[in-house]
Amino acid sequence: MLQCKDVTEETSNYIAGVEGGLPLSKRIALFMHLVICRCCRNYVQQFRQTIDTVTVAKPQEMDATDRQALAKKLHAMCDKTNPGDH
């Protein structure tokens, strides 16, 4: 029987399905563990929800110009709130 730590180590392969390369015997053992362990079921569900959220949101990294503009705005705000600290 698998332990909870085994589930956390193999969750991404389990969710990936056949493409993940997880042997059928291990997939069945993971499934059986999930049947009896509510905590691991919740973990796998949260893992799936995270993947879905990231897939939908499609986060993009900001370029250097955006960070510089933000830094300037933050500095200006600090200057207004604390004018004598520099």
RODO-2510 file (C-alpha; in nm, 4 decimals, decimal comma):
residues 86
     n   res          X          Y          Z
     1     m     0,0000     0,0000     0,0000
     2     l     0,1253     0,3457    -0,0860
     3     q     0,1777     0,6168     0,1714
     4     c     0,0731     0,9816     0,1477
     5     k     0,4291     1,0892     0,0626
     6     d     0,4185     0,8571    -0,2403
     7     v     0,1044     1,0312    -0,3612
     8     t     0,2617     1,3765    -0,3330
     9     e     0,5691     1,2574    -0,5221
    10     e     0,3657     1,1098    -0,8081
    11     t     0,0683     1,3480    -0,8327
    12     s     0,1860     1,5261    -1,1476
    13     n     0,2534     1,1923    -1,3190
    14     y    -0,0830     1,0590    -1,2012
    15     i    -0,2696     1,3616    -1,3379
    16     a    -0,0758     1,3519    -1,6659
    17     g    -0,2261     1,0112    -1,7329
    18     v    -0,0741     0,7744    -1,9864
    19     e     0,1609     1,0420    -2,1191
    20     g     0,3146     1,0768    -1,7728
    21     g     0,4753     0,7369    -1,8008
    22     l     0,3333     0,6059    -1,4728
    23     p     0,3024     0,2254    -1,4835
    24     l    -0,0506     0,0880    -1,4623
    25     s     0,0218    -0,0894    -1,1323
    26     k     0,1322     0,2382    -0,9716
    27     r    -0,1708     0,4248    -1,1161
    28     i    -0,3991     0,1632    -0,9611
    29     a    -0,2145     0,1814    -0,6266
    30     l    -0,2453     0,5629    -0,6287
    31     f    -0,6143     0,5382    -0,7133
    32     m    -0,6725     0,2910    -0,4297
    33     h    -0,4902     0,5186    -0,1852
    34     l    -0,7053     0,8110    -0,2986
    35     v    -1,0178     0,6035    -0,2345
    36     i    -0,9266     0,5626     0,1324
    37     c    -0,7373     0,8864     0,2043
    38     r    -0,9426     1,2052     0,2056
    39     c    -0,6380     1,4274     0,2636
    40     c    -0,4663     1,2997    -0,0494
    41     r    -0,7895     1,3320    -0,2489
    42     n    -0,8042     1,6966    -0,1429
    43     y    -0,4364     1,7420    -0,2328
    44     v    -0,4847     1,5979    -0,5824
    45     q    -0,8005     1,8062    -0,6330
    46     q    -0,6160     2,1247    -0,5309
    47     f    -0,3288     2,0292    -0,7618
    48     r    -0,5731     1,9931    -1,0522
    49     q    -0,7425     2,3237    -0,9675
    50     t    -0,4047     2,4978    -0,9608
    51     i    -0,3217     2,3604    -1,3054
    52     d    -0,6619     2,4724    -1,4365
    53     t    -0,6229     2,8203    -1,2872
    54     v    -0,2755     2,8711    -1,4285
    55     t    -0,3876     2,7405    -1,7672
    56     v    -0,6816     2,9830    -1,7806
    57     a    -0,4935     3,2817    -1,6401
    58     k    -0,1906     3,2341    -1,8676
    59     p     0,0369     3,4518    -1,6551
    60     q     0,2885     3,6562    -1,8460
    61     e     0,6090     3,7963    -1,7138
    62     m     0,6381     4,1703    -1,7160
    63     d     0,9154     4,3207    -1,9214
    64     a     1,1847     4,5418    -1,7646
    65     t     1,0046     4,8610    -1,8713
    66     d     0,6958     4,7729    -1,6656
    67     r     0,9062     4,7017    -1,3555
    68     q     1,0943     5,0278    -1,3972
    69     a     0,7701     5,2239    -1,4309
    70     l     0,6307     5,0559    -1,1209
    71     a     0,9500     5,1267    -0,9265
    72     k     0,9318     5,4963    -1,0242
    73     k     0,5704     5,5173    -0,9088
    74     l     0,6528     5,3512    -0,5775
    75     h     0,9470     5,5852    -0,5211
    76     a     0,7251     5,8851    -0,5987
    77     m     0,4643     5,7601    -0,3524
    78     c     0,7305     5,7131    -0,0835
    79     d     0,8641     6,0613    -0,1480
    80     k     0,5164     6,2079    -0,0996
    81     t     0,4523     6,0186     0,2248
    82     n     0,7984     6,0607     0,3755
    83     p     0,9437     6,3820     0,2265
    84     g     1,2310     6,4273     0,4722
    85     d     1,3636     6,0676     0,4896
    86     h     1,6088     6,0868     0,1936
***
